[in-house]
Amino acid sequence: MVGGGSPQALKTVQHRLINSGKIDYFNSADHDTTLTNVAAGRGVCLAPGFLNDHSGQFAWIPFDCKESFSCVLCTHKEDQRESLKTFIDILKKLYSEAVAFPL
């Protein structure tokens, strides 16, 4: 599946695969719809690793390509909520674990 909202680097890889002529594909409106289609056995997708839901329901298999892109978490600089700090700490822990033990 190829989907709307994909970063340019991901679109480049998707188009390279499509242009190979070796795969059939269809469009997916968003990542949630894509995961629904994957769960229903209708296809597979390339997705940025940060979208991994860590539910254990999907196989996140590394795909080697030269393209990469950065991801940021944007918050308001004055937001001092404890819940936000906790959320950021959880993300940092998950990220450090993913880097320490890549799939």
C-alpha positions as CSV (number, residue, x, y, z in Angstrom):
1,M,0.0,0.0,0.0
2,V,1.1,3.6,-0.5
3,G,-0.5,6.2,1.5
4,G,-1.3,9.9,1.8
5,G,0.7,12.0,4.1
6,S,4.0,10.1,3.6
7,P,7.2,12.0,4.0
8,Q,9.0,12.7,0.8
9,A,11.8,10.2,1.5
10,L,9.2,7.5,2.0
11,K,7.4,8.5,-1.2
12,T,10.7,8.2,-3.1
13,V,11.1,4.6,-1.9
14,Q,7.5,3.8,-2.6
15,H,7.7,5.1,-6.2
16,R,11.0,3.3,-6.8
17,L,9.2,0.0,-5.8
18,I,6.2,0.8,-7.8
19,N,8.2,1.7,-10.9
20,S,10.0,-1.6,-10.7
21,G,6.8,-3.1,-12.1
22,K,7.2,-6.1,-9.8
23,I,4.5,-5.3,-7.3
24,D,0.8,-4.5,-7.4
25,Y,-0.3,-1.6,-5.1
26,F,-3.2,0.4,-4.0
27,N,-3.6,3.7,-2.1
28,S,-4.4,4.0,1.6
29,A,-5.8,7.2,3.0
30,D,-3.9,7.3,6.2
31,H,-1.8,5.1,8.5
32,D,-4.7,3.8,10.6
33,T,-6.4,2.6,7.4
34,T,-3.1,1.0,6.3
35,L,-2.8,-0.9,9.5
36,T,-6.4,-2.0,9.1
37,N,-5.7,-3.3,5.6
38,V,-2.5,-5.1,6.9
39,A,-4.5,-6.7,9.7
40,A,-7.1,-7.8,7.2
41,G,-4.4,-9.5,5.1
42,R,-5.0,-7.1,2.1
43,G,-1.4,-6.0,1.8
44,V,1.8,-4.9,3.4
45,C,3.3,-1.4,3.7
46,L,6.5,0.5,4.1
47,A,6.1,2.7,7.2
48,P,8.5,4.9,9.3
49,G,9.6,3.0,12.4
50,F,8.3,5.7,14.7
51,L,4.8,4.7,13.7
52,N,5.3,1.2,15.2
53,D,2.4,0.8,17.6
54,H,4.4,-1.8,19.7
55,S,1.1,-3.8,20.1
56,G,2.8,-7.1,19.0
57,Q,0.1,-7.5,16.3
58,F,2.4,-6.5,13.4
59,A,5.8,-7.6,12.2
60,W,8.0,-4.6,11.8
61,I,10.8,-5.8,9.5
62,P,13.6,-3.4,8.7
63,F,13.8,-2.3,5.1
64,D,17.2,-1.2,4.0
65,C,17.3,1.9,1.7
66,K,19.4,5.0,1.4
67,E,16.6,7.4,2.3
68,S,16.0,8.6,5.8
69,F,14.2,11.4,7.5
70,S,14.1,12.9,11.0
71,C,11.1,13.0,13.3
72,V,10.5,15.6,16.0
73,L,8.0,16.0,18.8
74,C,6.7,19.6,18.9
75,T,5.3,21.1,22.0
76,H,4.6,24.7,23.2
77,K,7.7,26.1,25.0
78,E,5.5,27.2,27.9
79,D,3.8,23.8,28.4
80,Q,5.0,22.6,31.8
81,R,2.3,19.9,32.4
82,E,3.6,16.9,34.4
83,S,1.7,14.6,32.0
84,L,3.6,16.0,29.1
85,K,6.9,15.4,30.9
86,T,5.8,11.9,31.7
87,F,4.9,11.3,28.0
88,I,8.2,12.6,26.8
89,D,10.1,10.4,29.3
90,I,8.1,7.4,28.0
91,L,9.0,8.3,24.4
92,K,12.7,8.7,25.3
93,K,12.7,5.3,27.0
94,L,11.0,3.6,24.0
95,Y,13.4,5.2,21.6
96,S,16.5,4.2,23.7
97,E,15.2,0.6,23.8
98,A,14.5,0.6,20.1
99,V,18.0,1.9,19.3
100,A,19.6,-0.6,21.8
101,F,17.7,-3.5,20.3
102,P,16.8,-2.8,16.7
103,L,14.4,-5.1,15.0
